[in-house]
Amino acid sequence: MQAIAGPIGLILDVVFFIMIIHIIMSWLINFQVLNLRQQFVAQIWYGLNRLLEPIYTPIRRILPDTHPLDLAPLVAFIALISLRDFILPELLCAGRPLGYCG
């Protein structure tokens, strides 16, 4: 199972940090610390949106419309943490963390 758990854990860790960066950038943009008119910031922001939008879109269809507040990143983040830390270790590693299967 370590051959499966290792790459899955790595992918989930990468997605976790990409989501953290996206969430922090959204706060900084909304509080006008970062400006989307700067080319570098805009490229990072649009790249992160293109990566994460396929995850957020199905969640937005299920959640009720809370227009000024987007809850899809929060739901996706909680789902990712529960999948990474609780569900997959129980299924693949008999309860041990994904990095310690074996």
C-alpha positions in Angstrom: 0.0 0.0 0.0 3.0 2.3 0.4 3.3 2.5 -3.4 -0.2 4.0 -3.5 -0.2 6.0 -0.3 3.0 7.9 -1.0 2.1 9.5 -4.3 -1.5 10.2 -3.1 -0.2 11.8 0.1 2.2 14.0 -2.0 -0.5 15.1 -4.4 -2.8 16.0 -1.5 0.0 17.9 0.2 0.7 19.9 -2.9 -3.0 20.7 -3.4 -3.2 21.7 0.3 -0.4 24.3 -0.1 -1.8 25.6 -3.4 -5.2 26.1 -1.6 -3.5 27.9 1.3 -1.7 30.2 -1.1 -5.0 30.9 -3.0 -6.9 31.6 0.2 -4.2 34.0 1.5 -4.0 35.8 -1.9 -7.7 36.2 -2.0 -7.6 37.9 1.4 -4.7 40.2 0.4 -6.5 41.1 -2.8 -9.7 41.9 -1.0 -8.0 44.0 1.6 -6.1 45.8 -1.3 -2.7 44.7 -0.1 -2.1 43.1 -3.5 -3.2 44.7 -6.8 -4.3 42.7 -9.7 -3.1 45.4 -12.1 0.5 44.2 -11.3 1.3 41.6 -14.0 3.1 39.2 -11.7 0.3 39.1 -9.1 -2.3 38.8 -11.8 -0.5 35.8 -13.5 -0.2 34.0 -10.1 -3.9 34.8 -9.3 -5.3 33.6 -12.6 -3.1 30.5 -12.6 -4.3 29.5 -9.2 -7.9 30.2 -10.2 -7.4 27.9 -13.3 -6.0 25.2 -11.1 -8.6 25.3 -8.4 -11.8 26.2 -10.3 -12.5 22.6 -11.3 -12.5 21.8 -7.5 -14.6 24.7 -6.5 -17.3 24.6 -9.3 -19.1 21.4 -8.2 -19.1 22.6 -4.6 -20.6 25.9 -5.7 -23.4 24.0 -7.4 -24.3 22.2 -4.2 -24.0 25.1 -1.7 -26.7 27.8 -1.5 -25.8 31.2 -3.0 -24.2 33.4 -0.3 -23.2 36.0 -2.9 -20.6 38.2 -1.2 -19.1 35.2 0.7 -17.8 32.3 -1.3 -17.9 29.2 0.9 -16.6 26.8 -1.7 -12.9 27.2 -0.8 -13.7 26.6 2.9 -15.7 23.4 2.1 -12.9 22.2 -0.3 -10.2 22.9 2.3 -12.1 21.0 5.0 -12.8 18.1 2.7 -9.1 18.0 1.6 -7.9 18.0 5.3 -10.3 15.2 6.3 -9.4 13.2 3.2 -5.6 13.6 3.8 -5.5 13.2 7.5 -8.4 10.9 8.4 -10.0 9.0 5.5 -7.1 7.9 3.4 -4.8 6.9 6.2 -7.6 4.7 7.6 -8.2 3.0 4.3 -4.6 2.7 3.0 -2.4 2.6 6.1 -4.5 1.0 8.9 -4.7 4.4 10.7 -1.1 5.5 10.4 -0.3 8.8 8.7 0.1 8.5 4.9 3.9 9.1 5.1 4.4 6.2 7.4 2.7 3.4 5.6 4.8 0.3 5.3 
